[in-house]
């Protein structure tokens, strides 16, 4: 945690005397709650704000800002994970590229598992002239940019792993507070549109990131630096253009490490919809990334292309998915808000993903991969348009600790992304090769649709 100063002071206060278990639980919930207007007695808070507002209402520029910032962040994720990191690992040891990539990503998973909820919990309690979210976003972007600039010069798997861990933690420190801006500033009736804008940015970023990384794959050092600089510049622009209320004078319950840690456990018995939503996202993301993270090696080892051809073709796959994604995500976000329904779109997304993942099994060639990308793009667009909105509607306490709770939900994104290379390595080596990846993905996304059924608070 950064050193405290007047501009940035995560409140750390002495704990109160011992409490009963029930009182401790209540205090733990309050300790991570977003402050009420009384906690923000500043001149920047307009009198027209509602009684529960702790951030300004969304302005016209917030939606495009969310889209562009998400685009750059996820362009960085996809460019690094799908192209630059695999190329760097292959250049060091081509014979052991699959295992080494699994080592790098799995170790980073261990260290980044709780990065978002921990940063989110501190974000919920942060005192800053910039508000609660902005300081963590800036710190995450800056640290990520610095270490990305140095990653390309490394030739040791050990040091690549160390740098990758720091980079992943830093980018998660940016992503967690960024995710909380949707419930912070948008009413429930507009979260489908907000989710769609984030989804458009995410999917467009995935495509652009792969295309840019493919062009820079011959010099991974330049590629890493370009992505790091872009993340830092866009994060600073976001913070300046979408200023939050000052939280400098925010009042929080006394800090207790025991209560702070207990806040990360959300009982599935008392919050079943939250638990089912977590499981659904985990399975869907796992099914998607178990193949996405190995696209380069699928093209070389399953389709039979050279590494140069694969680096060019992987961009075409992303373009094929982008067109269908933009169409589906734009329609689904608007229609989801209009109908007041989220789950039906995710059911449809899962069905389309099952169809898409089956295509390379039937047509193991470039055409099959392109068709798969187009179908999966449409399905993933439906998912992205409604998933974030659904998640904000199952948060405990109505989202009073949004950054922390969305951070916990984002573990369901981080774990499958981190585990997918390890699972893929096992499937490729011991369970029938690359076809097993597609079969595994189909099963996972089908299960994701099934575990949404018990959710009662969202239609």
N, C-alpha and C positions, 0 to 999 in steps of 0.2 A: 504494500500500500504506500502511496506517495507520502512524503513528509508533509505535515500539516502546515498551512499558512493561511492568512486571511482570505485569500481567493479560493482556497480549496481545503475544506476542513471536514472530512468524514467524522461525524460525531462519535467520540469515544468517551463515555462517562462512567463513573463508578456504578456498579450494580447496586440495586436496592437490597434490603435485608431479605432473608430467605422467604420463600413463598410456598404455598401449597402447589401441588402438581397442576391443578386447574388454573390457578392464577398465573403460574409460570407459563402455561400454554397460551393463555390470553395475552400475557405480556410479550411472548415471543411473536405472536401474530402482529401485535401493535408495533413491535420493534422494527418490522420490515414494511410497515404500512406507509403509503404515500401521505405526506403531510396535508392537512386541511388548509383552507385559506388563512386561518388564524396563525398558521405556522409560517406564513409568508407576508408579514406586515410591511411590505415595501411599496414604494411609490409606483412601481412598474405594474402592479396588479390592478387592472381596471375594475371599476365598481360593478360593471355588468357581468362579471364572472359568476358562475353558479357557486353554490355553497360547498361543492366538493372539488372544485377545480384547483389544481396545483400547477398546471401548465396552460399556456394560452391556447385558445381554440385554433383549429387548423386554418391557415391562410391559403390563398390560391396557389402560392408557390410551394407549399409543403408537399403536395402530391407529386409534382414533377421532381422535386428535390429528393424525395424518398426513392423514386424510380431511378434517378441518375446515380445516387449514392449506392443503392443496391446493385445497380449495373456494374459499377467499378469494383465493388467488393467481391461480387461473385464472378466477375471476369478474372479477378486475381485468383480466387479459389480454383476456378476451372482451368485457367491457363497453367497454373502451377501443378495442380494435381494430375491433370490429363496429359500434359505435354512436357513442361520444363523439368519437373522432378523426375519422371520416368526416363527422359533423355539423359539427364545428368547421371542417374544411377546406372543406366546401360553403358554409358561411356566409361565408367570406372571399372565395371566388371560385367561384361555382357553375359557370361555363362551363368551368373547368379542373380540376374536382374530381378526376377520375380520374388525371390526370397529377400533380397536386400530392400526392395521397395516395401515389402510387407513389414520388415523390421523398422524402417524409418517411420512409417505411418502408424504402426501399432504402438511404438514407444511414445509418439506424440499424443496418441489417444489417451494413454495413461495419465499424462501430465495435464491435458486440456479437458479432461472429463467434466470437471466442475468449474471450469473457468467462467463460463457465462453466468451461472447462478450466483457464484461468489461475487463477481464484479457487479452483477445486477443487484444483489442485496446491499452492497456498499453504495451503489448508485442511488437506490431508494432512500438512503440516509445521508447523502452527500450535501454539504453546505458549500455553495459556490455562487459567485456572482453570475456565472454562466448557466446556473441551474444544476439539476441533478445528473443529467445524461452527458452533457457536452464534455466535461473534463475527462471522463473515462474514454469517450470516443477519440478525443485528441491524443491522449496518452497511448491508446492502442494503435492508432494509425502511425504515430511517430516511431514507436518501438518497432513495429512491423516493417516500416520503410527502412530503418537503419539496418536491421538484420537481413532483410532481403538484398540490400546492396552488397552485403558481404558473402551471401550464400553461394553465388556463382563461382567464386574463386576456390572453393573447397574441393578436395579430391579424396577425402576420407569419409566413409560411410558413418563413422562415429561422429565426426564434427558436423556433417550434414544433418544427422539426427538431432544434435544439440541445437543447431540453429533452427531447424524445422519446428522443434518443440516451442522455442521462444516465439517464433513467427505465428504459430497457430494460437498460442495463448494470447498474443497481442491482438490478432484479428478477431478472436472471440471476445476480447474486451471491448472492441469496437462494435461488434455485431449485437451483443446482448442489449446494451442501452439503446441502440438504434431500433431494435425490435419493440422496445417498450414505448416508443413514440406513438405508435398506432393507438393503443388503449389510452395513452396519456392525453391525446389531442383530438381524437375522433369519437363521436357518439357511436353507439352500437349500430345504428341504422346506416352508417356510412363506412363501416369497416370492411365490407365486401369490396368496395371501390378502392379503399386504401390497400387492402390485401392484394387486389389485382395489380395496382401500380407497382407494389413491391415485387409481385410475381413477374410482371413485364420486365422490370429491371433485372431481376434474377436470371430469367431465361435469356434475355438479350445479352446480359453479361456473360452467361455461360458460353454463348456462341461467339461473341466478340473476343472473349478471353482466349478461347481455343484458336481462333483465327490469328490473333496477334501473336500468341505464343508459338504457333506453327511457323510464322514468318521469322521469329527470333530464336527458333530452336537450335540453330547453328552456333549461337552465342548465348548460352543460358544466363550468363552474368548480366548482359545487357537487358535480357528479358526480365529477370528478377528486379532489376533497378527500375525499369519502366513501370512495372506494376506497383512497386512500393511507392514511388513518387506520385503516381496517379491516386492511390488510396489516400495519401496524406493531403494532397491538394484538394480533393473533393470533400474530404471530411471537414477540413477547415472552412471550405465554402459553405457546406451544409450548416455548420454551427453559426456562422456569421449571418446567413440569410434567414435562418429559422430560429431566432433567439427565444430562449426559454425564460420564464420568470426567474428572478434571482432566488436562490434558496439559502442565501447567506445567513439569514436570521431564522431559518427553520427550527422548530422545536420538535425534538424526538424524545421518546421514552429513553431512560437510562440504558446504556449499552451493557449487555451481559454476554460473554462468550458462549455460555451454555444455552441461553435463549437464542442467540444468533445461529448457532449450529443446529438447534432443534427446528428452526424455521425451514430448513432444507428438507425435512421429512413431511410430506403431505400424505396423510393417511388415506389409502385408497378406499377404506370402508366409509369414511365420512365424506370423501370427495371422489366418488366412483367415476363420474364423467371425466374428470381430470386424468384419472388413471387410464381409462379406455382411450382417451385422446392421445396420451403419451404412447401407448402400445401401438395405436394405428399409425402414428407418424413414424415410429421406430421401424415398423415392418415395411412401410411404403418406401422410405428412404433407403433402407437396406436393399430392397429389391431393385431399386433404380441404380444405386451406386456400385453394386457388385459387378455390374457390367460396364457402367460409365467409367469407372476408375481404371479399367483395363482395356479401353477402346483401342489404344495404340497397339498393345500386344495382341488383341483380337485380330486387328487388321494384318499384322505381320505373321502371326503364328497360326491363326485359324483361316483367314482369307488368303494368306500367302503373298502379301505385298512386301516390297523392300521398305526399309525404315524411311527413306526419302518419300516414297509414294504414300506411305501411311501418314506421315506428317502433313502432307498436302490433303489427303482424303479426309482426315479427321475434321478439317475445317468444313468440308462439304457436308459431312454428317450433321454438324452443328447448324449449318445454314438450312438444311432440310427440316430440322426440328424447329428452328426459329419461326419460320413462316406459319406453321400450324399452331405453334404456341401463342403467338401474338393474337391470332384469330380467336382461339379458344379462351384465352385468359381475359381478353377484352369483353367478350360476350358473357362469360361466366360470372365475372365480378359484378357487372351491372345487373344481370338477371338474378343472381343470388340475393342481392339487396332488395330487388323488386319483389321477389317471391318470399323473402324471409327464410330461405332454405339454404343449408350448407352441405348436408350429408349426401344428398342425391348426386351432387356434382362429383364428390369424391368416390362414390360408388362407380359412377361412369368412368372416372379417371382410372380406377383400378382395372376395370374390364378392358379398357383400351390398352393399358400397359401389358396385360396378359397376352392380348392379341399381338401387340408389337414385338414382344420378346420371343414369341414363337416363330417369327418370320425368318430369322437367320438359321433356325434349325431346318426349315424347309428349303430355304435358298441361301446356302452359305457362300455368298459372293457379295461384291460391292453393291449391286442392286438391292439385294436383301437387306443389307445394312442401311442403305438410304431409306428404304421403305419403313424399316423398323424405326429409324430416327424420326420420320415424319409422323408416324402413328403415335409413338411415345411422346413426341412433342405436343401433340394435341391433348393426350391424356395428362401429361405433366402440367400443361397449362390450366386445365380444369382443376387439378389438384392445388396448384399454387394460388389460384384465384380465390379459393374458399378455405384452404387449410388455416392460414393465419387468422382469418376472421373467426373460424370455429374455435381456435385455440384461445382467443381473447374472451370468448363467451363461456369458457369452462373454468376460468381462473377462480381459485378460492377467494371468498370475500368480495367478489365483484371486481377484482383487479386492484385491490388496495396496495399490493406489493407486486406490481406488474413486472418490473424488471427482473426481480428475483424469480418469480413463478414462471415467466416466459423463458428465463434462463434455464430453469429445470426442464421445461418442455423442449428446449433446444438441445438438451442432452440427447433427446431422442433423434436429433439430427446428427449430432457429433459422433455418437457411439457407432451407428451403422456406417457412417463415412469412414471412420477410423478402422472399424473391424472388417470392412468389405475387402481390402487387399489381402488380409490374412485368410478370410473365408475363401476368397477367390484362389489364393495359392493352394489351399487344401483341395478345393474342388478340381483345379487344373491338374494337380499332381496325383491325386488319389481317387477321384470320383468321376473319371471319364473325360477329362479335358475341358475345353472351352464350351462344348454344348451344355455341360453341367451348370455353367454360370447362368445361362438363359433359363433353364428349368428352375433353378433355385430362385431366380428373380420373379418368375411367374407365380410360384407358390407364395412367396413373401408378400407381393402386392395383393394377391387374392385374400390372404389372411388379414391384411390391413383393412380391407373393406368389411370383413366379417366382424372385426372387433369394434367397429363404429356403431354397430346395430344397438348395443345396450345404452348408448348415450341418450339421456332423456331431456336434458336442458336445451338441446339444440336440435332443430328440425332438419 
